[in-house]
Amino acid sequence: MAILVPRRTILAGAIGGVAAGLTGCGPRGNNIGIGLITALTAQSAKSGEAITRGLTVAIDEINANGGLLGHRLELIRRDDESNPGKGVTAARELFYKERVAVLFGGLDTPVARAIVPIASAARTPFVVPWAAGTAITHNGTDPNYVFRVSAVDELVDKAMVAFAQRTYGVRRPGLILLNNPWGQSNEKGLKAALTAAGLALGGSEKFEHSDVDVTPQLGRLRAAGADCLMMVATVGPSAQVVKSLDQMNWDVPVVSHWGPAGGRFSELAGPHANRVKFVQTYSFFGPDSPVKTRVLAALETSYPDIKGPQDVTPAVGVANAYDAMHLAALAIRAAGSLDGNAIRRGFARIDRYDGLIKSYRAPFAHGQDALGEQDYIWAQFDQGRIVPVPAKAV
């Protein structure tokens, strides 16, 4: 883990931060507050817990090595229940009452987008370890306080089309999308990706989060000759698509954004949950590395339900949050203080970090997103666990 920052700058900044009473530090003793807003209840609670675990493992490592600027880190969580209004309320509390140095959050794109202006007004970095909406980081603010270690919709859309072509030889994919800003954003991106790939569109259908029957929309796609479904939906709605396909007895490939990975999809979708192939940024079934070995050992020690790679589900929540926390720590070290604007600049000064997902090289020097299309892998459910799609099927 290395960063090219003049040593005198770091020391001077650290002394200044301590002398100023650690401006931005939460009022909990002398600990530095690290905020987290995510869904901790309902269908996406499993993802919120995965993000928590990734942050916790990273924070434990940082604290075991002396903390930051001579102080320990403390995670302060709030449940947004996947509700933008509750996310905004929690963000204001963490920024202005708890005075966190960095806020993590945004399991759901609508929640993340609602927090962006709050973070800008508070002049405090907001780091997103899950939500993929392109506009979260491409938000038009200057300076931009939002950073992401996760997938990005416009890149995922291209990857979905490429995967469907090489895996299924599709010619006329149809789109089945949740009727919300996330689905609408991906509709635009998927249509552009299909056009670029020279593929015809086999229809585009939307459905509501509350729909318990998607057969009318799927029937129109089948009538239009769709030979594959491109799906963008969260856990429960994705499961409804699979159950409706079963009801129709339509055995069509489903290539999905990573919405199904966010919770109890396998349980809700039933025996054919594995027909859905979805994008991920990491799997603990991948190649071994010293970081992977260390993180997996920490998870097995701290969480009795984890006894091996198969139990880290969803792995992307753990991996994205773990790397994001270490990158934020590097930004704080580069800043040499807890001033939000200095930390924001610190992200751009990170030179190198050998992380869990990959070895990062100047990840924020030219933008706000640390991961790209080359970092995506494909996965499916197998007996309730997320596993990589077999190589022969990719």
N, C-alpha and C positions, 0 to 999 in steps of 0.2 A: 504494500500500500504506500504509494509515494505521491508527493505533490511538490511541484517546484515553486516555492514561495520563499522570498528572502527571509532568513532566520530573524534578523533584526525587526522586520515588519511584524512577524508573529509575536515576538516577545513584547514589543512595544504595545501592540494591540491588546494582548492578554493582560498586561499590567493596567492599561487604561480601562479595560472592561471591569476588572476587579475593583479598581479605585472608584469607578462610577456606580458601584453597588450592583454590578451585573444587570444593567438595563435590559429589559426583555425577559429576565428570568422570573419564573413563576414564584409566588410567595409561599414556598414550601421549604422552609429552612434555607439551606444554601444550594439546593439541587437546581439543576437546569430543567425546566419543563419542556417536554416533547409532547405535543398534542396529537390526538388521533380521533377523528370523527368517521364512523363507519356504521354499517348495519350490523348490530349485535343481536338482533332478534328477527323472527319471521324467516322467510324462505332463504334469505341470503346470509343468515347468521354464520353459517359455516365459513363463508369467505371472510367475513369480518373477523372471525376467530383466527383464520389463517394469517391475515395481515397482522393481527396482534402478536401472534407467535413469532413471525419473522422479525418484527420490530423488537420484541422482547429479547430474542436471542442476540441480536446485534447490540442492543443496549447493554446487556450483560457482558458481552465481550469488551465493549468500550469502557464500561465501569471497571472491569477487572484489570484494565490496562491504564488506570489512573483517571478515567473520565475525560472531560473536555475543559480546558482552561482551569484545571485544578478542581473541578466540581463534578459530582455524579449527575447522571441523567435520570430523569423520572418520567415514566409514561403516564399521561393523563388522558383517559378515554371518555368519549361520549357516544351515545347511540343515536344515529339519525333516522333509524327505522326506514331507510330508503326514501325519506321525505325531505324535499328541498327546504321547506320552511323550517323543519327541525334542525337541518344541517346548518342553516344560516344562524339560528339562535345559538346553537352550540359553538359555532365559529366565533361569534362575538364574545361569548363567555370565555373561551380559551385564549383569544387574543387580548382582551381588555381586562379580564379578571384574573385569570391564571397567568397571563403574560408569557405564554409559551415562546420559545426561541424559534421553533419551526412547527408548522402544523402539517400532519399527514392526514389524508382523507380522500374521499371520492371513490367509493365502491361503485356508485351509480353516476352516470354522466350528468343527469339533471341536477343532482346534489352538488357535484363538483363545479359545474358551471355557475350555480348559485353562490358558491363560496368565493369564486374568483374575485369579484369586486370587493368583497369584505377583506380578503387578504391584501389587495392593492391598497385599500384605504388604511389598513393597519400597518402597511409597509413591513410585512412579515412573510417570509417564504412559505409557500403552500406546495407540498410535495404529494403527487398523486401516484399511488402504487397499484392502481387497478383500472379505473374508468378510462375508456379508450376514445371518447369523443374528440375529434380533431380540434374543435374550437376551444377545448379546455386550455391548451397551451398556445394555440394560434388564436389568441383572444383580443388582439388589437391594443393591448395596454402597453404603455411605455413610461417607466420601466416595467418589465414583466416579472412578477414575483412567483410565477407558477412553473414548477419543474415536474417532469414525469419520468418514472421508470416503469414502463408498461407498454402495451400495444397501442397503436394509433389507428383509428378507423380507416383513414384513406389508404394506409398501407395494408391493413388487414383485408380490405375489399379486393385489392390486387392479388393478395396471397390466396384468398378464397377461390377466385377465378382460376388462378394458375393450378392450384391443387385439384380442382374439379376437372380441369382439362387433362392433366397428366394421369390422374387416378381413374377417372371414369370415361374419358374421351367424350365429354359432353359437347353438344352442339346447340342446345336450346334451353338454358337454365331458366327457371322461374324463381321469383323472389317472394318470400313470405316473411313479412316484417311487422314487428310490434309498432302500433300506431302511437309513437311518441317521438320527441326530438332525436333520440338515438336512432330509431328506425328510419326516420326521414333523412337523416344525415347519411346513413349507409345506403339508402336507396340511390341517392345521387352518386355516391362513390362506386357502387356496384354497377350501375348502368354505364358509367364512364369506363370501368375496367372491362366490362363485356364488349363495349365498342372497340376499345383498344386491342382486345384479343380477337376481334373479328367474329364474335359469337352473336347469334340472334337472341333476343329477349323472349322467353316463353311466358310472359305475363308478370305482373307485379301486384301483389295482394297485401293488404294490411289487416291486422286484427287487434282487438283490445286486450288489455291485461286481464280483464274479467271474463273473457270468452271461455266457455266450457265446451264449445263445439266449433272447430275450424273447418269442418268438411265443406261448407259452401265455397270458401276461398280456395281450398285445395282442389275442389272439383273443377273450378274455373281454370286453374293452372293445368290440371290434367287434360282438360278439353282443348287447351291452347297448345298441347304437345310438349310441355315441359319434361325434359329428360333428367333433371336434377333440381333440387330445391336449395336455394341459398337462403339461409335462415338467420335473422337477427332478432333475438328475443331473450328475455331473462329466464330464470329457472322455470317457474310455473307455466308461463305461456309456451315455452319450448316443449315442455312435457305434453301440453295439450295438442301441439302439432303432431307429436309422435302417436298419441292415442287416437287422434282423428285419422291419421294415415292407416293405423291398424283397423279402425272401423270401416274404412273404405277398401281395405285389402289392396292398398297401393304400395308396392315395394319399389320405392324410388330412392336414390341416394340423397342424403341430406348433408350439405356442407355448411357449417355454422360458424358464426362469430363465437366468442367464448362464453356467451351467456349461460349455456347449460352447466358450465363448470362451477357456477357460483353457489351451489347448495345441494338440495335433495333431488336433483334431476333424475337420477337413476331410480330412486324409489318412486317418484311421481310418474315417470314415463312408462314404467313397466318393463316387460321382458325384452322389448325391442329398443331399449335406450341406446344400445351399442350401434344402431344404424346411423347415428349422428356422429360425424367427424368434426372436431372443432379445434380452433387454433389455441395454442398456449405459448408461453415464453420460456417455460422450464419444466423439466421432469426430473425427479430424483432417481428415475430409472436410467438416466443418461450416463455418460462417461464419468468415471471417478475423478475427483480432484481433491487436493488437501482441504479446500474450503467446503466442498460437499461433505466430506468425511467429518469435519468438525461440526458443521451445522446439524447433520443428521444425528450425531452423537448427543449434541445438546438437546435436540428435540426428544430423543428417546429417553434422556435422563429426566427432563422436566415434565413430559406429558405421557402418562401411562398408556394412553390409547395408541401411541406411536411405537411400533415394534420393528419397523422397517420402511423402505421407500414406498411400499404399497399403501401405507397408512397416512402419508402426507398428502391430504386432499382437501382443497385444491392446492397443488404445489406452487402455482403462480403467485398466490397470495403471500405465501411464506417467502418465496425467492425474491419477488419484486420488492417487498417491504424490507427484507434483510439488506439487499444491495442499496436500496434507497436510503436507509438509515446510515449506512457507512459513508455513502456519498455526501449526505447532509453533514455528517461529522467532519468530513474533510473540508467542506465549505465553511464550517464554523472555525476550524483551525486556521484556514486561510484568512478568514476575517480577523481573527485574533480578538474578537469581542462578540457580544450578543446583539449588537445593533443589526436590525433587520436588513437595512440596505447594504451593510458591509457583508452580511451573510449571502445576500443575493449576488453580489459581485464575486463572492468566494466560490459559488458554483461554477462560474465561467473560468475560474483559475485552477480547477482540478485538472491535474495532468494525467494521472494514472491510478487505477484502482483494480486490483485483481479480485474480482467478485465471484459470487456463486453462479450467476447466469453466464458471465463472460469476463474477459479482461477489458476494462473500459479505458479508452484513450481519449482524453480531452472530451468527455461525453457531453458537456454543455458549452463548449467553446463557440459553437456555431448555431445553437438552437436550444430549445427547452426540453427536448426528448432524448433520453439516453439510449433507447433501443430502436432498432430498425427492422425492416422486413427480413433481413438475414438472420435475425435472432428468433424467428418464430419456428415452432414445431407443431405437429399435428397429433391429436389424442382422441381417445374414445373411452367410454365407460366399459369396465369389465367387472361384473359382480360388485357393482357399487364403487369401484375404485377407478381413478383416472390413470390410464396407461397410454404410452405412445402407440400410435397406429403402426402395425407391423410394417417393416421396411418393404416387403414385397407388395404392400398395398399402396405405397406412396409413389 
